Amino acid sequence: MLKIPDNKIIADWKPHHKDLFGVHVIKLHHRLIDTGLFTREALGRVIERCPAKELGIESVSFDGDDHRRVYGELGKTSGVDAIAAIEKGRIWMNIRRVMDWAPEYRELLDKIFDEFDDRMDGFKTFKRNLGILISSPNCKVPYHSDIQGQSLWQIEGIKRVFLYPRSDVFMSPKNIERILLRETTEDMPYRGWFDEFAQTIDLHPGEMITWPLYAPHKVENHDCLNISVTMEHWTKPIWNSYAVHYGNGVLRRTIGLSNGSTADHGIHVYPKAASALIWKKMGKQIEGDVIKTRNFRLDPASDDGRVAI
């Protein structure tokens, strides 16, 4: 059983947060560190247990000013040594769907969302997900948007998070449709002047943030190893919004319908959800990328934490 002071993960929840959750940016303090599940030693064991298909390891390769993503593997490196390698390089490790194969993290995930559900009347979540991100000093995550409810929980190091207004100027409905139909990654077009309108938050260990659905953001690590937890969830309004945007994308591509409603309620939700389902059953949705080539292996003895393979 998890042992948490006063049996709560969120340390400073206030009644007004239930009116802000999912609508505005909220920054709270958490007690994940007190669980003992996120020490380097504990995470080293998680890395070693992780099924290969759920362990993402990425870096970048530079050719002059140009760069491209390259993909790595753990090899025979221990989990703790893998973290040491990441600390030396320009590497991202994404440990995906931890709750599916590590029951103690499933218990934690359910506890957190049960806590949220208890504090917000009518807030019922499903398809909950927990991932762990381990990334090198000064790493950056480009401007992007997520398709479900999202929160970021800091364990070690400091991240600077840039959160942009949830408006068509910063993330248009057409671009949301492209993400949902998998015509592009979550990375989206960015302009330097966007930063004039960003809310900037330095996220320290023991802090978490959540933001409105589809609100674009980017992340920059400070000059230190970063360990973070991502949590995702769906609710009925989030599912409705997904169905509506997806359906609008299908209708735009099939009959040229544009400027369809994006409201997450109303009778229009159902035919758009049906069109999304038909599109998928017809095999029109683009499948996710399958990584076939691994370019490097983690190696803590290397100057940059990796060796070519």
N, C-alpha and C positions, 0 to 999 in steps of 0.2 A: 504493500500500500504506500502511496505517496504521502510524505510527511511535510505539510506546509503550515507555517504559523497561521493560526486562526482559521485554517482550512480554506484560505482564499489565495488564488494565484494573482489576481489584480489587487494591488495594495491601496490604491487611492480612488476607487470608483465613487462617483457622486451621482445623486439621483438625476441631475440634468443631462448626464452623459447618454441616457437612453433616448433622449430627443435628438442628440447630435450624431449618434452612431450610424454610419453609412451615409450621412448627409454632409458632415463637415470633417475636417482633419481633427483627430483626437490623439493626444499624447498622454500615455499613462505609465505608471511604474508597475513592474511585475516581479514575481518571485521564482521564476524558472530556475535561476541559479541555485536556489535552496533545495531543489529536488535531487541534486547530485547526478542528474542525467546529462549534463552538458559540460562537465569537466573535460579537459583534453584526453584524459585516460578513458573516460566513458565514451567519448566520441570516437576515439581510436578503435574501441571494440565495435562500435556501430559501423564504422567504415569496413572493418573486416567481415562483419555479418551481412553487409548490404549485397543483395543480388546484383550481378553485373549489369543487368538492364536498367537498374534504378540508380546507378552511380555515374553521374556525368562529370567529366573532367575536361576543362577547356583552357586554352591559352590563345595568344595571338602570335602570328609570325609576321615580321616586318621585311619588306623589300623596298628600301628607300622610305618614301612617305606612305606607301601603300601597305595595308595590313589585311590579313585574313585570319579567320578562326581556324584553329587547329585543335585536335582532340587527343586526349591522352588516356592512359590506363594505369591502374594501380600496380599491376605486376605482382611481385612478391614483397613489395614494400609493406611494412606493418602500418596499422592505422595511425599510431602516434608519429611514426616517421613521415607518413604522408602529410600530416599537418605541418611538421617541421619543414618539409619541402615546399609546401604552399607558402609558408611564411617568408621564404627566400626569393620567390619568383613573381611572375605575373600570371597567376593561375586561379581559376575558379573551380571549386568542387560543389556540385549540387547533389545532395543525398535525398532522393525522391521517395515519396510515399512511405515514410518510415513507419507509420502506424500499421501498414499492411503486414510487416514481417518482424516487428519488434513490439510485442504486446504492452510493454511498460510505457511506450510512447502513445499507443492507442488509449491507454488509461488516462494519460495526461491530457491528450487532445479532447477526449470526451469530457473530462472534468472541466476544462477551460470553457468549452461551448455550453455545457450544462450551466456553468456559472453565468455566462452571458444570457442564456435563455431565462434563467431565474430572475435576472435583474431587469429584463426588458419584456414587458407584456406583449405577447403575440410574436416574439422573435423566435422562430423555429428554424433550425438549420439542418441541412442534409449535405451529403457528399463532402464531408469535412476532410481536410487534407493537411498534413504536416510534413514539411521538408526542412532540411538543414543546409545552410550555405556556409562554406569556409572559403575565404578569398584573401588574396595577397594584399600587402600594403599598397595603397594608391590605386587599386583597381577601380574601374568605373563600369557602371551599368548604364547603357544609353537610354535616351528618351523613349518611353514605351507606355503601354497601357495593359491592364489585366482584364480578363473576361469574367471573373467572379469576385466575390467579396474577399478582401485581402488585408492581412496585417503583417507587420514586420517587427520582430522581437529581438533586441540586441543582447548578446551574451558576452562577447569579448571584443575589444576594440571600439572604434568610433566611426560611424558613417555620417556623411552629410547627405540628406535627402532633400531634393528639390521637388516640390509638389505644385502643380500648375492648376489654374482654374478649370473646372469641369464645364467647358463651353465648346461650341462648335468651332471657335477660333483655334483652340489648342488641340482638339481631337474631334474631327468632323464625323458625322454619322457614316459617310462613305468609308472612312478609314476604319471605323469600328466594324463595319460589315466585312471589310477585307480581312481583318484579324479573325473574325468569327468563322468565315468561310475558308480560312487557312490559305488565303492567297498571298499572304505576307506573314512575317514573324510579328511578334508584339512590338518590335522596334518600329518607330514611325518618324516621318519627316519632322525635323527640328530646326528652328531659327534662333540665332543668338539672342535676339531681343526678347524671346520668351522669358528669359531669366529675370527681366525687369518686373515680371508679374508673378514670379514664383514665391511660394512660402518655403523658406529654408530652415531645416531643423537638423541640428547635430544630435544624433541618436547615440546615447551612452549605454554601457552595460546596465541592465535592470530597467530599461525603458522600452516601450513599444509604441507604435503608431498605427493607426488605421485611417483610411481616406475614402472618399466617395467612389462608387462604382464608375469605372472607365476614366477616372481622373488620371491624366498623364503625369509621369514622374521620371526622374533619373536619380542615380545614386553614385556617390564618390566616397571611397574609403579614405580615411586619414592614413598617415604613414605608419600603419600598424596592421597586424593580422586581424581579420574580422571574422567572427563567428556569429551567425544570426539564424533565427528560426523564422520560416515563413508559414503562415497558416491561411488556408483558403476555405471558403464555405459558400454554400448556395442557400437562398431562401426562395420562397414563392415569387416575390417581386423581382429578384435577380434572375430567376429562370424566365419569368415573363419578359423581362427586358432582353434577355438573350434571344428568346423566340421571336420577338418583334424585330430586333435588328437583323437577325438572320433571315427572317421572312422578307424584310424589306430588301435585303441583298439579293435574295432569289428573284423577287419580283422585278427588281431593277435589271437583272441579267436576262430574264426571260421575256417580259412584256414591256420593258422600258419604263416601268412605273418609278417615279422619283418623288421625293419630298413626302414619303409616307410617314404617318404618325409614329413616334418613338415612345409614346406613353406606355408604361408597364401595366396598364389596366384598361379594361374596356372590351367590347365585343370583338374588336379587331385583332386581339391577341390570338384567338383560336384559329382563324384561317391562316394567319402568318405562321403559327406553330405547325400547322398541317403542311404548309408549303415547305417548311424547313425539313420536316420528316420525310416528305416525298423526295426532296433533293438528295438527302443522305441515302435513302433506299435505292435511288437510281445510280448511286455510286459517283455522284458529282462532286462530293466533298473531297478536297485534296488531302491525301494522307500525310501524316507527319514525316519528317525526314528520318531516315534510318542511317546511322553513322556506320560506314563500312571500313573506313580507314582510320587507324590510330597512328598519330605522328610522334608521340613521345610517351615516356614512362616516368612516373615520379621518382625522384632520386634526391634524398636530402644531402648527399655528399656533393652534388653538383652546385656550381655557383648560382644558378638560377632555378634550382629545385627540380630539374628535369633532364632527361637524356633522350636523344632521338632514337627511334626504332625503325 
